Amino acid sequence: MGFDAAQPIYRQIIDDFRKKMIRGELTAGDKIPSQREYAEYACINPNTVQRAYREMEAMKMVETLRGQGTYVAITPDKLELMRKEMARSV
């Protein structure tokens, strides 16, 4: 996975998940890779992934259930808001 040096990696991870949710590749209830799995897949520091996941939780995009994993928790209203934000930024 290639990252752009002009933007923090954790923001790029969030944007990647955001795009997948908007396109319907990830829907509410879908399990996403663990922080360690994502770090290994993307060849980046696990702390960077941890920051991205924390931010996504704060944004109510995902929910982490202790011992079970991290799941998409996006509501239809939040998804529509993300679509509009993404359309404005293009």
C-alpha positions in Angstrom: 0.0 0.0 0.0 1.5 3.4 -1.0 1.1 6.4 1.1 1.4 10.1 0.1 4.2 11.9 2.0 2.2 15.2 1.9 -0.5 13.9 4.4 -0.2 12.1 7.7 -0.5 8.3 7.3 -3.1 8.0 9.9 -5.4 10.4 8.0 -4.8 8.4 4.8 -5.9 5.2 6.6 -9.1 7.0 7.8 -9.8 8.3 4.3 -9.3 4.8 2.9 -11.9 3.3 5.3 -14.2 6.3 4.6 -14.0 5.6 0.8 -14.7 1.9 1.3 -17.8 2.7 3.4 -19.1 5.2 0.9 -18.6 2.8 -2.0 -20.4 0.1 0.0 -17.4 -2.2 0.3 -17.7 -1.9 4.1 -21.1 -1.8 5.8 -22.3 -1.6 9.4 -21.4 -4.7 11.3 -18.4 -5.7 9.0 -15.3 -6.7 10.9 -12.1 -4.8 9.9 -8.6 -6.1 10.3 -7.0 -5.8 13.7 -4.5 -3.0 14.3 -1.6 -5.4 14.1 -2.9 -7.1 10.9 -3.4 -3.7 9.2 0.1 -2.6 10.3 1.7 -5.7 8.9 -0.4 -5.5 5.6 0.5 -1.8 5.1 4.1 -2.2 6.4 3.6 0.7 8.8 4.1 1.3 12.5 1.3 -0.2 14.7 1.1 3.1 16.6 0.1 4.9 13.5 -2.7 2.4 12.9 -3.8 2.6 16.5 -4.1 6.4 16.2 -6.2 6.0 13.0 -8.5 3.5 14.7 -8.9 5.7 17.8 -9.8 8.6 15.6 -12.3 6.5 13.7 -13.9 5.4 17.0 -14.2 9.1 18.1 -15.9 9.8 14.7 -18.3 6.9 15.4 -17.2 5.1 12.2 -16.1 2.0 14.0 -16.6 0.3 17.3 -14.1 -2.0 19.1 -15.5 -4.8 21.2 -13.0 -6.1 23.7 -11.7 -9.5 22.7 -13.8 -9.6 19.6 -12.4 -7.0 17.2 -13.2 -3.8 15.5 -16.4 -3.4 13.5 -17.9 -0.8 11.2 -20.5 1.1 13.2 -21.5 3.7 10.6 -25.2 4.9 10.7 -27.0 5.7 7.4 -27.1 9.4 8.5 -23.4 9.5 9.2 -22.7 7.8 5.9 -24.7 10.4 4.0 -22.9 13.2 5.8 -19.5 11.5 4.8 -20.7 11.3 1.2 -21.5 15.1 1.1 -18.2 16.0 2.8 -16.3 13.8 0.3 -18.2 15.4 -2.6 -17.3 18.9 -1.4 -13.6 18.1 -1.0 -13.2 16.8 -4.6 
